[in-house]
Amino acid sequence: MSTIRVISPVDGRVYAERGLAGGDRIAATLAAAVKAQRTWRGVPVAERCTLVGRFVDAMVAHKDKLGQELSWQMGRPIRYTPNEIGGGLRERSLAMAAMASEALADLPVGERAGFTRFIRREPLGVVFVVAPWNYPYLTAVNAIVPALLAGNAVIVKHSAQTPLVAEAFAAGFEAAGLPTGLFQVLHLSHADTERLIAAPEVDFVAFTGSVEGGHAVQRAAAGRFIGAGLELGGKDPAYVRADADLDHAIENLVDGAFFNSGQSCCGIERIYVHESLYEKFVEGAVALTNTYILGDPLKPETTLGPMVRAAAADFVRDQTAEAIGQGARGLIDPKRFGGEKRGSPYLAPQILVNVDHSMRVMSEESFGPVVGIVKVASDAEAIQLMNDSRYGLTAAIWTRDEAAAIAIGDQVETGTWFMNRCDYLDPELAWTGVKESGRGCTLSRLGFDHLTRPKSFHLRAAG
């Protein structure tokens, strides 16, 4: 049997090993999902919501254990990992459950004498969720919980770096009493993942990952009339306007750039600062960054853990070195963080100035603890630079003027526009992207539209 091995970035050990599912297991999983969904679709939405509440309770009860497992699997400091379950997973699951009854209710279309007319939202059937490692609970829950609430069955293939997360979901749903077959986990090779996408039993694919991975999903689904939600890459910008609260902007943007070692889907990778605040902003950002503690993520004092693997850290090292070779200047001394060692997943944070969009570090997704800061003279210049990207997941502005924020946001090509915050998903707002950041929508009431199909009822009275 082929296996996957989880190499922990903490110390390089094999933390877990799992066998890959074979053809018989895959076929049985698909059959069980189809069978279970036929019954589940008839369960009232209120009962589905109650079960999701029990699932949340089961997960939160084990958040410390699950947080420690997560730190070992992908390297985020233990001081933060339990909150992915006790904070984010709980918030999003309960928010989606709270809006499910209204979001999934029949849509009336107005009265007409002698007729009853409405649109009903029917579940799609079997939803296949392909989830990543960087926020393995949050990215997965965005699709899993609303899919189940909408009356679908779910099969999850999690990243080979975080397979224990998928198993934790399964244990949580089992503890909640979810009927057998409605939520199942498969550890799969890339080839079998593509075969599952093409399987006739699968009715929708929810994928979070790279742009290249998104193209692979679309190729695998080619020839089938099924939907695919794709949350892909990002190079998210922020603009610090002349009227910003400077201290607040520094605090939030440094965190937005370096939390989770920069491995956040909507992490800040480019910052544009009005010339009137530029020098003070850079000075404050450097001072705050120098307070981070890089080290063993299992120690409570650590605020910056290793990246997920050494190759990812070396990719950021290469981007940074190339930019410096082209004239950029690094403001953080790696010696403050123990020095630099190629081939290590432990990477010091870096702030770059004298950068421009000819450099890969300002145009290519870094997904690591490096951020470039650029001085701008006007709103128009900031808008032009923010839009100068093939990505468009989130963008943010720091200002005291809400009207200006809305006006500027109307001109920025992005899925979510923040004012005075970043790197956060509000479950009551649609989570979506433009350009190469993907397509589709999760969360909010609109998220249910992608997990259901409309069915029109047109009933005429007899006689």
N, C-alpha and C positions, 0 to 999 in steps of 0.2 A: 504493500500500500504506500502511495506517495504521501508525504507529510509536509507541513509547514512548521518552521521553527521560529519562535519569537526571540530574536536577539535583543536583549535589553540594552538600551543606550546608557543605562546607569553604570554598568561595569562590564558589558560585553558577554555576559553569561547567556546561556539558553534558558530563558525564563519559562517557556511553555512550548509544547509540541502537540500538534493535532493532525490526525489523518484527514486526507482529502476524500470527499464523498465520491463514490463510484457511480456508474450508470444505474444500477439497481436502486441505490439509495436516492438518487435524484428523481427517478421515475416514481418511487413510492412517495416522496415528499410532495411532488406535484399532484399526485392523485389524492393524497390526504387533504391538501389545501383546497382543491376543487370541491371535494365532498363536504368539508367543514363549512366552506363559504355558503353553500346552498342553504344551510340551516341558519347560519349567522345573519344573513341578510334579512331574515324575518324577525330577528330579535329587536324589540323597540330600542330607539336611540337612547332613551333614559337608562335602560339596563346596561347598554354598552358603556355609557358614561360612568355608571357606578363601578363597573369592573375596572375601568381605567383608573378611577380613584383608588381602588384597592391595589392596583399595580404600583401606583406612585408610593403608597404607604410601604409596600414591600421593598421597593428600591431604596427609599430614604432610610429605612431601618438598617440597611447595610451599607450606607454611604461611606463610612470610614474604611471598611474592608475593600469595597470596590474602588475607592480612591487610591488606596495603597497599591492595588493591582494595576491601576491605570498608570501610576507613577513608574512602576517597574516596566510596563509595556512601552510607554512612549516618552517618558522622561520629564513630565511636568512636575514641579515641586509639590510635595505632599501637603503643603499649607494651602494649596488651591484645589487639588483634584477632587476632594469630597464635595465641593460646592458645585461641581458639574452635575452631580446627582441631586443633592439636597437643594440646590438653587435653580439652575437652568432647566434640568429635566422636569423637576416638579412644577416650575412656573409654566413652562410651555404645555405640558400635558394637561394640567388643570385648566389653563386658558382655552385650549382647544375643546376640552370637554364642556366647558361652560357655554361656548358658542355653538356647539354641535346641533342642538335641537332646532334652533332658529335657522342656522345655515343649511340644514338638510331638510327643512320643511318644504312641503309642496308650495309652488309658486302660483298664486291665482293670477289670471290675466284679465279680469274685469267681467262684469255681468253681461249676459246676452240672453234675452228671453228664449226659453225653451232649450237652453244648452247649459251644461256644466263643463267648464274648461279649466285645466290646470296643467302645470308641468311638474313632474316628479323626478327627483334625483335618484337614480339607481346606482348601486355600487358597480364597479367595473368587473370585479371578480378576484383575481389573484394579482397582488402587487409585489414586485421583486425589488427589494431595496439593496443597493450596493453602497456601502458606507465607508468613509475614510477614517484615518487614525487620529487626526489632529484634535478634533473635538468629538470623540467617537460616540458619546451618549447623545450630545445635542444634535449633531448632524443627522443621526439615525432617528431620533425621536420626532424630528420635524416631519418625517414621512410615515413612520410606523403608527404613531397614535392616531393621526387623522385618517389614515387608511382603514384602521380597525373601526374607528368611530363611524366611518361612512359605510360600513358593512362589508368590507373586503377581507380576504385572507392575506397574510403577509409571509413572504419568505425573505430572509436576510442573509446576505453574504457580506461579512465584515472584512475590513482590511486584514491582511496576513500579519500585520503588526499588532492588531488589537482583537484577536479572536475571542478572548475571554469576555469582551464587552457584549458580543452577540449572545454568548451563553448566559450572561447576567440578565439580559433582557428576557431570555427564555425562562429563567428561574423566577423572575419577577412576575411574569404572566401566569406561570404555573401556580405560584402562590396566590395569585388573585383569582384563580378559578376559571381562566380562559379555556373554553372548550378545546379539546385536542385537535391538532391540525390547523388551527387558525394562525398560529405564529410558530414558524419553524426556522431553524438555523442550518445553513449548509456552509461548510468550509470547502472552497472550490478553487481549482486552477483557473488561470485566465481563459483558457480554451473552453472549459466547462461553464464558466460564467457567460461567455458569449453564446454557447449552445442553449443555456437556460433562457437567455433573452429571446432567442429565436423559437423557443418551445411554444406550441399552440395554447398551452394551459396558462401562460403568462399574459396578463392583460394590460400591464403598465409597468414601466421601469422608473425608479427614482434613483438617480446617480449623483453622487457628490465626489468630485475629484478633479483631475487635470483636464485641460483642453484636449489633450491627446486621448485621454480616457473617454471623454465625451464623444469624440469622433468614432472611437471603437464601439461604443454603445449604439450609435446611430447606424453604423455599418451592420452590426449584429441584428438590429431590428428591421433592416431594409427588407422590403417585400411584405411586411406585416403592417396592418392598419392599427397600430397601437401607439399610445402616447409615451413620451419619455420626458421626465423632468430632469434637467441638467443644471446643476450648480457647479461651475467650473472655476477658472482662475480669477485672480484679481491683482490690481496694482493700485490700491485705494489711496486717494489723495485727501489732504486736508488743507484748508485755507484759513490762516490767522489774519483776520481783517484788522484794520487800524483801530477799530473801537472795541477790540476784544478784551476780556478780562485775562490779562497776561498770565497770572499765576495759575488760573484754572486751565488755560490752554496748555501750558507747559505740563502740568500734572497729568492731564488726560491724554495728551498726545504721546508723551513718553511711554505711558502705560499702553496706549493703543499700538505703539510700534514694537514694544519689547515683551509684552505679556505672552506667555507660552513660547518664549524664545522666538517671537515673531511668526510663529506657525499658526496664524489665524486666518481664516477665509477672508474676513473683513478687517484684518490688521492694517494699520497705517504704514504705507511704504514710501509716500512722497508728501512733503510738507512745504507749502508755499506761504511765506510770511511777508506781510506788508513792510515796506522799507522802514517805516517809522518805529516798528517794534522788533525788527530783525535781530539786531545785536543783542538786545536784552533776552529775546526768546532763545537764541542759540546759547547764550551764557547760562540761562536757567536750565535748559534741556541737558546740557553737558553736566552741570552740577548734580542734577537729579539722577542721571544715568550712572554717574560714578558712585551712587549709594547702593546700587544693586549688588547682590551677593551671588556669584556664579559658583555652583558646586553640586554636591550630592543632593539630588532632589528628595531623598528620604530624610534629610535633616530639616527641622522646622524653620531654621533661620534662612535657608536658601530661598532666594527670590527668582533666580534664573537657572534653570536646569539645562541638561544637554539637549541638543537637537535630536531628532528621532534616529538619525544614523550619521555616521561619519561622512558619507558621500554627500549628504545634504549640506552639512557644515562646510565641506570643501567647495561646494558649488557657490555658497555665499562668500567664502574666502576669495574665490577666483573673481567673482563680480566686483568685490571691493578692491582687490589689488589692481584689477584692470582699470577701474575708475580713477584710482590714485595715480596710476601710470599715465592717465589722460588729463591730469591736472586737478583732480579732486583732492581735498584735504581731510584726513581723518582726525577727529577731535578727541577721541577716546584712546587712551594708552592701554593696549592689551595687557601690559605688565601689571596693571592694577587688578586684573582678573586672573593672574597666574600665567600670563604669557600665551602665545599662540603656538599650536602644535598641529600641523597638518595631519589628517588621518584620525583626529579626535572629534567626537560629537560635541565636546564642550567648546563653545564659541563665545567669546566676549562680545558684548553689544558694541555697535559702532554708529557714530553720527558723521555724515559726510557733508561738507560744504564745497562751494566751487563746482557744483555738479550741473549738468545740463542733460537734455533728452537724447543727446547722441550717445550717452553712456548706457550700457546694459542695465546697470543698477537703478536707472530711472525709467526704464521702459520694459524690462523683462521681470516677471514675477520673481521675487527673491525668496519669500517664505522663510525668512530667517531674521535675526536681530540686527538689521542694518536699515538705516533710513537716511534719505537725502533731504537737505533743507535748501530752499531756493528763495532769494529775495525778489519780491514783485512790487511794482509801482502802482497798481490799480486793480479794481475788481475785474476789469476786462482782461488784463494779463493773466490773472489767476484762473479765470474761466477757461481761457485758451489753453493753458498748460494742464489744467485738470482734465480737459477733454482730449488732450494729445496722448491717447492710450488706446490700445486695442481691447482693453477691459472696461467694465462698468458695473461693479458690484455695489459698492457704497462710496460715498464721498461726504465730507464734513466741512462745516464752516464754524469758526469761532467769532461771534459778534454779539453786540447788545441790541441789534436792530432786527427784529423778526421780519418786518416787511422786506428789508434788504435781503435777508436770508432766503425768503420765498422767491423773490425776483431772481436772485442768482441761481437758486436751485432749479428754477424752470429752465435754465440755460445749460445746466450740467448734465451730461449723459451718464446716468447712473440708475441703479435699481432702488437704492435707498439714499435719501439726503438727510443728513444729521445737522442739527445746530447745537453747538456746545456739548457734544458728546460724540463717541465713536465706538466701534468694535462691540456692538450690542445688537441683539435681535429682540424686538418687541413682538411677542406672539400675536398681538392683535393687529399688526401691520403685515402687509404682504412681503414675503422674502423672495426677491427675484433679482435678476441681473439682465444687463443688455450687452450687446456686442459679444465678445468671446467669453464673457462671464456666464453665459448660458441662456437658458430659456425655461419657461414654466414658472410656477409659483408654489411655495409652501407657506404654511402658517396663515393666519387671518381667516376670515370667512371665505375669502376667494380661494384659499388653498383647497377647500373641499371640492371646488368646481373641477379640479384636475383629477380627482379621485372618484368621480361619479360621471355618469352620462345622463343627459336630459331625455325624458320620455314624456311625450305629450298625450294627454287624455282629452279627447274631444267627444263628449257625450250628448246625444240629442234625445230629448224626451219623446216617448212613443206618441204617435198621433199628432 
